[in-house]
């Protein structure tokens, strides 16, 4: 394999520079102005969910951005959705309590039946139903999704599901959950990726009737949970696509997820960098602004350069995705570069603020905690590197 050919054959793909989707960005900013730092700090204090913020985004149509107009959404391209998430974080708010709806519904949109799409997508687009929970990760399998233990056994017109999920964020604030379970034992399939199926779980009915959800206290307020499933009856009509093809369906949506999360990273990084630059200009020590010192300037300048590079990779990946061209390497690399660039911006701004970075009123420590997750989830840095090594450089599979 020619490792220079990272994504596709020669093709016409347009990447817009500058502040694209200007009106969309302005609309997002106007909403975010209503939810300043004290709103988010209050939520942190009681592990609360930003219900009012999510409702405002939904009412403005932002969470239905990727849903086609025929199902009640806006039918916008992936880059527009990325801009929405980027701008939310660049305004000091947090897109993570609502971002999952954008990429989770893609599995339903691409692989669900017409009846399922007609039933659920208009309700999701309007906000009458929330699809925010994604049940994939398990305590003992982690990134090795093919080894998950949650089982779904067909019994007539229902499936009986048993198992456990962990790090299932927003399960307590979602009406629906997309769940990946094994329908054929792994020792009975040709490939370990076979025999996995995707189900749409109605949590309104399931909670207390086979599903128990327990909050996990974590470093950041992601409203994450453990989900315990015991003899849960799910109608066979809630199976998405074909039985046994679920792993492929989940993978199909991961490029979009990577691009959207990478764009969130860029937004966070811009907010943090702006805070660091403003403080460096204002803070006077030894009779001059600390930003006059190269020890402060250079890390901020490097953080800016890395954010700009990550932003370009996000735009390129989104353009390839929208053109229907292969974008796996680009999406993964965008997520890698953006997660590291925003962490550089966070740590640099933290250091620039000195002791005041620890004061909650500056919001730096809140964002510093939030952006650390990007190097771990939704895919870790090392998993991205393993992907690039194998699929781009042609090196032997390492796991």
Secondary structure, 3 states (H helix, E strand, C coil): CCCCCCCCCCCCCCCCCCCCCHHHHHHHHHHHCCCCHHHHHHHHHHCCCCHHHHHHHHHCCHHHCCCCHHHCCCCCCHHHHHHHHHHHHHCCCCCHHHHHHHHHHHHHHHHCCHHHHHHHHHHHHHCCCCEEEEECCCCCCCCCHHHCCCEEEEECCEEEEEEEEECCCCHHHCCEEEEEEECCCHHHCCCCCCCEEEEEEEHHHHECCCEEEEECCCCCCCCCEEEEEEEEEEEHHHEECCCCEHHHHHHHHHHHHHHHHHHHHHHHHHHHHHHHHHHHHHCEECCEEHHHCHHHHHHHHHHHHHHHHHHHHHHHHHHHHHCCCCCHHHHHHHHHHHHHHHHHHHHHHHHHHHHHHHCHHHCHHHHHHHHHHHHCCCCCHHHHHHHHHHHHCCCCCCC
